Structure formats: C-alpha cells, structure tokens
Amino acid sequence: MNVLNFALALAFLSLASIGSTLEAVEPLPMIRVSDDGKGFVQSESGQRFIVWGVNYDHDSDGRLLDEYWIEEWDTVVQDFDEMKQLGVNVVRVHLQFGKFMIKADKPNPLALGQLAKLVELAEEKRLYLDITGLACYHKQNIPDWYVALDESQRWRTQSVFWQAVAKVCAGSPAVFCYDLMNEPVLPGKEVETEWLGGELGGKFFVQRLSLDAKGRDRQQIAAAWVRQMTDAIRRVDADHMITVGVIPWVFAFGGGKPLFYSPEVGEPLDFVAVHFYPEKGKIDAAVEALKKYEVGKPLVIEEMFPLKSGVEGMREFVIRSASHADGWISFYWGTPAAELKQKPNATFSDAFVATWLEMFQTMAEDAKSGTLAD
C-alpha cells in the first residue's frame, strides 16, 4: 500500500470512528403521548415506545434508595448497569417526602442535588425515570411537623415538593413521568385519624389525601388534589408526563369504575398507571378488570410481581394484557438472578425471584417491540 492509499485508509477509519461515536452519543429522545392518544412515542421521530421497566424502590436489605444513594453511589451505578442488562427501558424510583423537605416551605438542596445526579446517570445509561414522589414508606423518616399539618397545609407543602423536584428534572429527556403519589386513597364516611394506611413488611405504601371528607364526595377531593399537584409541576415543567399509580379497586372489589381516571378527576393526567398482582387461576378476571382502565389514554401496569400468580401465571397475564397495555413495570432489588441462585444459603424466595428475573429478561425484547406472543 502506497503512502497516499495508507493515508486515505486512515482517514476512512477515522471518519467511521467519528460516525460511530456520534451515533453512540445521539441525544436521548423525550417520550410523550402519541398524537392519537393511544400510546407513547419518541417525541421527534414518532416511533412507538413501550414501557418495560422495574421498580427500583429498595435494596435487598429493605433500604429505600434515598437512604443510601449518597454514601453508596457506586452501588446505584452498578444497579443501573444490571437493570440495563435485564432489558428495561424505564426505572421507577420512589422519593420520600421526609428526605426532600426540611420545612413545609423549604426543600432539601442535598436531596435535590442527588436527584439531579440520578437524572444524569439515567441519561448516561439511556434509561428513563418514572419519578414517584411524596413517599412515606418508612415512618421514621416522616417529620413530626408534616404529620401535624391539616389538609390544606399538607397539600401546600406537597406542592412545594413537586415543584422543587420538577424544577430539577424539567430539562432532561431521561424523565419519563412524574407519578404524584403511590396508591393514594380517600376517606370514607367516618373521619380518619391516620394519614397512612396499613403496614406491609415494615413499610407504609398507602397514603390518604384527606382525613375528613367534610361533605365533599371522593371525586371532588381527588380532583382538587390532582389539579393542585399538576399545577405546581406545570409552573416549571410543561413537557413531562404526569400520572398517579393506583390500586385497581375495580379488580379488588370485582366491579365499579376507576376513580382517579374518571373524567372528573383524571383530565390533567397524561396516562393511566395501575398496580396488578393477579392470582393463579384468576388471570381472566385480572384481564377483564384491566379493560376498565382503558379510558382513551395510554395504560401502564406500573407494578406487577408473580407473588400470587407464580412465574408462569404472570407471564400469561403480561401476554394476555398486551393488547390493552402500553407497558409493564416489575421490581428489581439490587441483586441479579445469577447472584441470587449462587448465594451460599439461598432461600426459596431467592430462587423464586431469580426465576422471575430470568423470565422477565427473556420477554424484554418482544415486549418492547410489541411482539409478545404465547
């Protein structure tokens, strides 16, 4: 090869390398609701986007993310790599109110700074974040002053929380959505005394929006709260989607209509997010209940796990729900399937979670491409 040809070859290789690098760092596209309102698409190209994600809520010791993400940042980075290997495109994180608010009107700058770091990590790993807020899962992290607030004061400081979070996230394409609260519930005819619902495994996942209806119906309370939270976000972020992850009471009670996704309440919400844990032998009922949440907006099963259905039952539910849902989000607690199976004293629970993670990974590409089939 003469000198000229050698130089041309080097130039070609250099250009190829540059092209490859440019392709690798192509900006992450924003995700939005499609123009016809039937699903999600990449903002610019209009290419369909189907959610296949995990809840990254706590680690194997039960610690919530914002309890260790500063001191153990390397663990978070490693977990994001592991979730990427699982084939997910969305990671749902849960932010505790008590970690993000110092006073009713004063957000915690340290927590907000770490959230910004998490958003940057998501951009780097090309993963989208479902940011669920106002969590009060661990009672020890709930400030006494927060518990003492009345309804209007509580809603006001919740608005401050959301505006602060949205201000951090507003410019990032890695934010898939804001989930206003995990599984909010409304008071009944009797006046309640506790803001939190029942305990599950040392955590309180359910939270009341009000303790006293004061003559209002449930839709009026829910609509006012949703509007106040979404207005707070929209003052600083007009683009990212907003939802509320709900217990599917239609499924739990065997009938009725959705509350948060009724026209009176759900107008400001961009898509439906429901949490399904179907039972073995009752997959038909779960799929029928899911249909009640088809309200003309995209539908995401934001929580699912084969706790009651078994691994094969959950696989059947996902496949059968594919014609109704625009995404599914399971769980990842920081330990890959291979590690769970190789633990010296592995339990039945370890083996069960490992089996599900393996199944979940095998379904990833078909789920994201919309080609799930039995």
N, C-alpha and C positions, 0 to 999 in steps of 0.2 A: 504494500500500500504506500503510495507516494505521500508526501507531506500535505499536499492540498486535500487529498481524499481523507487522510487521517484527521485533519482539522475539521472538515465537513462532518465526519462521523462523530467527532467530539461535540460539535455544535448541535447535531441532531439529538444526541443523548442528553445534552444539557437542556434542550427545549422540551424533550419528553419528560425529563425530571421535573422541570418547572410546571408543565401541564399537570402532571400527577399531583404535585404539591398544591396547585391551585384548586384542583378537584377535591383534594382532601380537606381543604380549609374553606370550602364553599359555605357561605352563611347558613346556619340552621333556619329552615323556613318556619314562620309562625303558623300555628294551627288555628283554624276558625271553623265556624259552622258553614256548610255549603250554601250556595245561593238558594237552592230549593228547600233548605231547612231539613233535609233528610239524613245528613251525616256530617262528618268532618272532612276538611280538605286542607292541603297546604295552601297558604294564603295567596301566593303568587301564581303557582302552576295550576292550582285547582285539582291536583292529584288527590285521590281519596286517601284518607288516613283512618286506620282502625286501631283502637287502643288495645294494647296487650301489655299489661303492667303488673306491678306489685305494690302493696302497701309496705313501706319501709318505716314502720311505726316504732318498733323497739328491737333491741338486740336479744341474743339468746338468754341473757340474764334478766330480761324484762325492763331494762333501762330505756326510756324514751330518747329519741335522737338528740333533742336539745339539752339532755342531761350529760352528754359526753362528747358532743361534736366539737368542742373547743380543745379539750385536753387530748382527745384521741382522733384527731382529724385524719391521720393516716388510715385508721380503720374505716372511716367513711369513704375515703377514696378507694380503698380495696373493695369495699362492698359495692360501690358503683360499678367497678370493673366486673365483679361477679354477677351483678344484675344484668349488665350488658351481655355477658356470656349466656345468660338464661334466655336471651332473645327479646327482652322487654323494650318498649319504647317510651313508657310512662312510669314514673316513680311517684307514688303518693306519700307525702310527708305530713306529719301532724305536729303543729306548733302549739305549745302550751301557753295559755294566756299569762300565767304567772311568771313565765320565763321572759316574756316580751313586754310586760308592763310594770314599771316601777311604782307609778302612781296612776290614778284614774286618767290623768291627762298627760302622762309622761311615759313614752315608750322607752325601752331599754336599748341604748345605742350599741351595746356589746352584742346583744342577740341579733339586732338588725344587721350589724356588720357581718356576723357569721352566716346569716341568711343570704346576704349578698355573695359571700364566698361559695355557698352551696349552689346558688344560681350559676355562678361562673363555672363550677365543676360540672354542672348539668350541661352547660353549653359545650364544654370541652369534650365530654363523653357522648354528646349528641343524644341526650335523653331529655324527655320533657317532665316537668314537675306538676303534679296535682297538689296544690298547697292548701291543706285543710287547716283551719285556724280555730281559735278560741277553745282549744282542748283543755279540759280539766280532769284528765285521766288519773293523775296522781294527786290525791288530796293534800299531801304535804307541800305541794308547790302552788297551792291556791292561796293568795294573800287574804288575810282576815278582812282587810278593808273592802275587798271585792265581794265577799260573802255578805257583808253588811249593807251593800247598796240596794236601793229599791229598784224597781223595774226600769224606770226611765233613766236613772243614773247608770245602771248596768248596761243598757243598750247604748248609752252615750260613750262609755269607755270601750265597749266592743267596737264601736265605730272608729274610735281613735286607733285601736289596734289594727283594724283593717286598712285604714288609710295609710298608716305607717308601713305596713307590710307591702301594700300595693305600690307605694312610692319607691320602695327598694326594687321591686320586680318589674315595674312598668316598661322599661326599655328592653327587656330580654325576650327573645323568641323561645327560650327554653321553658317558659312558663306556659303550661297547657291550660290551667284554670285555677281559679280560687274556689274552694269549697267552704262556704260560710261557716258551717259547723257540722260536726259529726253527729248524726242522728238526733236532731232537736225534737223535743216533744212539747205538747201543750197541756195546760192544766185541765182537769175535769170540772165537775160541778162543785167539788169541795176545794177549799183553799189549801194549797200545799205549803209545806214548811221547809223543804229542802230543794235546792236548785239542781242537785244531781240525782240521777236515777240509781238503779241497783248496781251493786258491785259485781264485777266479773274478773276473777283472777287477780284481785288486788287493784283493779282499775275501774274507773267510772266513765264509761263511754257515752252514756246518755245524759243529756242536759236539758233542763226546762227553760223555755223562753220567758215564762211568766209563772208566778205562784198563785195569782188570783185573776180570774177572767174579768171580774168587775163588770158583768153584764155584756161583755163582748163575746162573739162566737169565735170558734177556733180559727176560722178563716181570716177574720179581722185581725186577730193577734199576729198570725203568721205573716199575713200580707204586709202589715205595718213594719214588722221586724225585717223581713226580706228587703223591703224598699229602703229602710234606713241603712242597712249594711251595704246594699248595692250602690246607693247614692254616695256613700263615703268612699267606696272604691272608685267609682266613675269620676269623682272630682280629680283624681290623679292618674287614672288609667282607663282610657276609653276603649281599649282594644282586647284585652284578655278576657276569656270566657269566665262566667260565674255560674256556680251550681250549688246545690245543697245535697249532701249524701244522706239518704233517708232509709229508715226501716220500712220495708214494704208491708204496711199494715193490711193491705188488700190480701196479701198472701197469708199473713199471720192470722187474720180473722176469717179468711175464706170468703171475703166479699167486700163491698164498699167501693169507694172511689179514692184516688190519690188526693191528699190534702195540699202538699207543697207544690204539686204540679197541676193543680186546678187552675182554670183561667184567672180566678180572682187573686191567687197567690203567686203563681209562677211566671207571670208575664216578664219580670226583669231577669229571669234565669235563662241561660242560653241552652242548657241541655239537662236531661234527666239523669240523676245518679241514684241507683238503688242498691241495696245490700242483700244478697240472696245466699242462703245456706240451706239448699234443698235436702230433703231426707231421702234415703234409699227407698225405692218403691213409690215415691211420690213426685217423680220428675214431671209427670203430666201436669199435676196441679201447679207446680212452680212455673212451668212454661205458660200455662193459662193465666196465672197471676201477672206474669211479666207483661203480657199483652195489654193489661190495663194501664201500663205506664207509657204506652205508645200514644203520645199526645201531640204529635206533629213536630217534635224536636228530637235531636239525636238522643240515644239511650245508652248509658254505660252501666254495666254491672260493676259497681265500684268496690265491692267486697265480695269475695267468694272463697270458699275453702271446703274441702271434702270431709268436714268434721262429722256430718251425719249421713252423707251420701256414699262415702267410700270413693276411692280414686276413679273407678270406672263409672260410677254414678255421676260424678262431677264432670267427667269427660262427656258423658251423654248429655248432660244439661247444657254445657257450653255449645256442643254441636247443634242441639235442637233449638237453642236460643239464637243461633247465628243469623237467622232471617229476621230477627227483631232487634238485636243489639248492635251497637256500633263500637263495642269494646268490653273488655273484661279486665278486672284488676284483682289479683290474688294477694299472697303475702310472701315476704322474704325477711328472715330474721337474722341475717348475717352469717349463716353457715351453709356452705354449698352441700349438695347431696352427697358427693364423694366423702367429704369430711364427716357428715352425719353417719354414714354407713361404716366408716373406719374407726369411729370412737371406741376406745377400749371397753367401755361399759355402756354401749349403745342400748337405748331403751326401745320399746315398741313404738313410742311416739317419734323417736329419731328416725326409725326405719319407715314409718308412715309418711312423715314429712319429706324424706328423701325420695320415696316412690312418687309422691305427688310432684315434687320439683322436676324429676326426670320426665314425667308425663307432660307437665306444663311446658318444658323446654322443647319437647318433640312437636308440640302443637303450635309453637310460636310462629313459624313462617307461614303456615296455612292460615292461621288466624289473622295475621297482619295483611295477608294478600287477599283475604275474603274467600278462601277456597276450602274452608273447613268441611270435611265430609266424613261420614262414618266408615 
